[in-house]
């Protein structure tokens, strides 16, 4: 088996052959470069999610900071140097930045208290209220690109729509979307991409964090004196037994929403489009029966998830699939592999099939860390993909291969160039 390294360029471009080999030959695999155990089968990944007392989410903080597994970030000189640079950029005390709650990296009860606060912005009633606005935004973006000879689907629709929605939910200016995208790209590359171990001052990561933090501080100050119905006002007003967010926690949480609220839906739309154009017969099925759009979305989440893995830390010695894992080691629970595990999904697991029932996929996680914005992402994707069904049959790819964004954790197209189709007959009969 070819060595699997989750932070390699080859794996980032096409991880699925590696995942298949892992599941068959080494379902619990030690990745030397990442210094982590990689869990690839569905049942084993689910075991990690279900046993939160054995697998701590604090490893997400360690990974995002570029720390070595099993080492306290406060005792890692390289991490501390990066943290000090970020502290200077963000103007927060070091202990507040290092010790503040971050939704992705907390365990109960700290996670529970924080989640209870932020859930208020994502209730079913609030999500349902956004449907009409999402439809209005989608119609406008699709109309703009309708007559263009060539479009970048990411820049024209998949990126601006979710950015505009999350900006309105938070109560920030959608006109700053180019800034939000620039900040998001640099932060993703600086935490999960090619610059994750570089000096944040030279990579642009610290500057992006500084600009975003300054912006959030300004909006928070305004909402403190003039509350509104937006999520930042809701978070500022939360006073649940001292569970309110500190300034650093508020900044990091809004950062998470701007990045995750943008990237998850953007990449879901991009991956769904890529899957459909790569499988014209499946696109034809959905075009003929639009009630299959929700299945198209769920199958995309299973087949090519926007988030490929999460990281956990063992809190005690534990055994998975016959392999003993020592305490205080990192575990990569590979969602992208679990979602294609033939042992769970059957012999057609590697095939993209919009008529499949992919209930139980792990693209949005599981349990207390289930994706906060899953319902919103599904709503946005459904409305966008319904609108695209009139557009995709008219278009063809400009580039034969998709270039993916600079992240080993998040998967989606960096751009998606489409032009008006020149050979409709060829497009209807070919499988890319």
N, C-alpha and C positions, 0 to 999 in steps of 0.2 A: 504494500500500500504506500502510495506517495505521501510523505509527511504532510500533516495538516497544521497550518499555522493561521489562526483566525485573523491576524493583522497583516497578512501578506497581500500583495497586489493581485496575485493569481486567484486567490480565494475570493477577494472582493469582486472581481469581474465575473466569476462563475463558480459559486460555492457548491452547487448541487452535485457534481460528480464526487467531490470530496465527502460530502454528507453521506452519499450512498455507500462509499467505501467504509466510512466510519461505522455506519449501522451494521454492515455485514461482517466486518473484520475486527473492529475495536470500538464497541459501543460506549465504553468509558475510556477515553484516550488521553494520555498525558502529552500536552503540547509544550515542548521544551521552551520555545521562544516566548510564548505567552505565560509560561509558568502557571498553567491551569489545567484542570481535568475537564475534558469536553464530553458532555453527555448528549447523545444524538438520537436515541430511540424515544418514541412518544411516551410510553409508560414510565420511562425513567425521568424524562423531563417533567412529567406531571408529578412524579414523586418528589422532585425538588421543589416544585411550586407548593405542593400540599403541606410539606413539612417545614413550616417557617421557623420552628424552633431549632431545626438542625441546619438550616441554610439561611444565613443572614443577608439582608439586602444592603448592608453597609459596604459590601464589596463594590456596589455601583459607584459610590463616592470615590473609593480607592482607584477604580479603573479610570473614571473620568478625570481624576487628578494625575494620572500617569504613574501612580505609585506601584511598587513591586508587591506582588501577592505575599501575604503573610507578614508584611512589615507595616507597623503603625505609620500612617502618613506623616505624623508629627516627628517621627524619628528617621525619615527618609530625606537626606540633604537635597536631592534634586527636586523632590516634591515641595519641600519648604521654600526653595528658591523660587519655584513657580508660584507658590501661594503668596509669598511676599510681593512678587511683582503684581499679582492680581489685587492684593490688598491695597497697594499704592494706587492702582488704577481705579478701584472701586471706592476707595476712601472709607472702608469698613475696618474695624479692628480685626486683627488676625484671628483672635479666638471666636469672634462672631461669624467670620467667614468659614472657619474650619469646623466650628461646633454647631452652627445653625442647622435647623431642620431642612432637609431637602426631600421632597416627596418620593423621589425614586429610590432613595438610599436609607429610608427609615424602616424600623421594625415596630410592631406594636409594643407598648401603647403610644409611643410618640407619633408613629405613623397614623394611628386611628384618630387621634385628636386633630392632626393636621388635615387628614382626609375629610373629616366631618365638616371642617370649615369650608374647604374648597368645593365640596360636593354641592354647595348651595348654588353655584353658578351653572351646574350641569344637571339639574333636575329634569325629568321628562317634560314637565310643563314648559320650562325655559327652552329646551331643545326644540319642542314643537313650535314655539313662537317664531323660530328662525326660518321655518320652511319657506314662507312666502318671500322673505328677503333673499334667501339663497336662490330661489327661482328667478327673481328680478336680476340679481347679479349675473347669473348664468346666461340668461337671455341676452344681456348687454354684451358680455364677452364673446359669446358665440356669433352674435350679429357683426361685431367688429372684425372677426377673422373669416367670416363667411366667404367673401369674394377675394381674399388674398390668394395669390398664386402659391405662396409658400408661407408656412407658419411654424413657429416653435410652440408646440402645444403646452409645454411647461411654462414658458414666459407669457403666453397669451391667455391661458386659462387655469391650468393646474396649480400654478403658484399664486397668482393674484386673488383668486376667489377665496381660498381658505385664509389667506392673510387678511383680506378685507373683513371676513366674518369674525375672525378671532380679535381683530382690532376693534370692531364694534362691540363685541362681547365685553372686552376689557375696558372700552371707553377711550381708546387711543386713536390717533389720526390715521385713517387708511391711506391718506396721501403720502405718508412716510413709508409706504410698503417697500420701495426700493432700498431704503435704509434698513428696514427690518430684514429683508432678504440678504443684504450684504452682511449684517450682523450675524444672522442665522448661519450663513455659509462658513464664516470664519470661526464661529463658536463650535459648529459641528466638526470642522476639520481640526480645531484645536483640542477637542475632547475625545473624538472618536475616529479621527482621520489621520492623514499623513503628517500633520504638524503636532500631534498629541504629545510628543516628547521633546519638542523644540522649545526654545526660549519664547515665552508668550509675548515678550516685548518686540521681538523681531518678526514673529510670525503674523502679527496683526490680531492675535487672539485677545490680548490685554486691551488693546485700543477699542476693539468691538465691544468688549464687556464694559469698558469705561463709558463709551457713548450711550450704550443701552441703559446702564445703571443711572446715568445722569438724567436721561429722558424719563425713566420710571420714577425717579425721585421727584421730578417736576410735576408729573401727573398725579402722584400720590399726595403731594402737598396741596395741589389744587382741589383734589377730591376730599381732602380732610376739611377744607373750609367750605367747599361747595359740593356736598354729596349728590350723587346721581343714582340711576338704577343699574349702572354697569357693575361688572364683577370686581373691579378695583375698589369701588365704594363699598360693596358687600364685604370684601375681605378686611377693609379698614375698620368697618363697623363691628366686626366679630369680636366678642368679649367673653367667650365660653370658658369660664373658670381659668382665666389667664392663658388660654390657648391661642390668643391672637398672634399674628405674625410680626416678628421684629422687622426693622427696615431691611436688613440683609436677607431675611427669609422672604419678604415680600418681593424684593428684587429678583432673587433666584427663582421664585415661583412664577412670576410674570415672564421671566426669561424662558422658563420651561414651557409655559403655555404658548408664547410666541414662536418658539422653535418647534415644539411638538405639534402645536395646533397648525402650524404651517407644513412641516415636513411630513407628518403622518398622512394627511389627506392628499397633499401634493404627490407623494410617492405612490399612494394607493391608486390615484387616478392615472398616473403615468404607467405603473405596472399593469393595471387593468387594460389600458389601451395597448400596451406592448403585447400582452398575452393574446388579446383579441386579434390584432393584426398578424401575429405569428401563427394563429390558428383560424384561418378564414372560414372554415366550416362552423366553428363555434360562434364567430361573429355573425354568420348568416342565421344561425339558430336564434340568437338574441334579437336580431333585427326582425325576424319573422314573428317572434313571440316575446314582446317586451316585458311580460311578466317575469321573464328570466333575469332581468337586470339585478335584483337582489342576489340571485344565485351566482351571477357573474362576479359580483363584488366579493361574496364569501369565498368563492373558489379562487379568486385572485389572492385574497388574504391567506388562504391555505397554500397555494401553489408558489407564490412569490411575495412573501410578507414584507412590509415596509421596515420592520425591525427583525433582525436575524437572530439575535441572541440576547440574553441577559446574564448578568454575573452575580453569583452568590458566594458567600464564605461559609465553610463548614464550621459549626460551633463545637463539634465533637467528632470523634472518629465515627465514620459511617460507611456502610457498604452499599454499593449500587451495582447491580448486574454481576455480582461476584467479585467486584473490585473494591478493595478497602481504600478509603480516602481518609487521610489524617485530618485532625482538627486544624483550623486556621489555614486552610488552603482554598484557592479560588476554584469555582466550578462554573463553567460556561454551559448554561442550559440553552441548547441550540434550537430555537423555535422553528427556523427554516427547515431543519432536518426532521424534527418531530412531525411537522405538517406534511411530510412526504414519506413517512414510514410505512412500508408495505405491510408490516405486522398489524398496523391499526387500520389503514385505509384500503388494504387489499392490493392485488397485483397491478391495478391501474393507477397507483398512487402518483407516479411520475407524470401522468397525462393530465392535461388541462381540459376539464369537462364541465361546461356550464350547467349541465343537468344533474351533476353530482349533489348529494346532500353533505356538505362539509361541516355539519354541526359538530362542535367539539374541537375545532382548530384552535391553536394557541397563539395566533398572530397578535391578539390584544392582551396576552398574558392570561393569568388565572388567579383567582382568590383576591386577597386584599390589595394586590398591585394590578388588578385588572385595569386596563387603560381608562383613565378618567374621561377622555373625549371620544370613546368608541362610538357612542350613539350619534354624536355630531359628525364624525368622520363618515359614518355610514349614510347619514342624511345627505351630506354634501356630495359624496360619491354617487349616490343614486340619482340625484337631480342632474349632475354633470353628465354622467354616462347616458342617461336617457336622452339628453340633448345631443350628445355626440353620435348617437345612432343614426341621425340624419346626415352627419358630416363624414364619418369614417369611411363609408362605402365610396365616397367621392375622392378619397385621398390615398396616397401611397407614401412609403418611407422615402426620405432623401438619402439617409445613411443606412447601410446594411446592418450595422451593429449599434447597439445602445451603449453610450458611454455613461457609466454610473457616477453618482456624486461621490465626493471625497469623504467616505466614511466606511469603516469596517463593521459598524453596528447597524446603520440605516441603509436601506437599499432602495434605489429608485433612479430614474434617468436624469442625468444632468441637463440634458436638452432632448427634445423629441421633434425633429424636423419632419414635417409632412408637406407634400405638394399635391396639387390637383392631379388626379390619376390620369396617366397617358394611355393605359391599356387596361380597360375595365375587365375585359374577358380574361386576361392573364391573372388579374387580381382575384377574380372569383374562383379560379381553379387551382391556384398554387398555394402550397404551404411553405411559409418562409422558414 
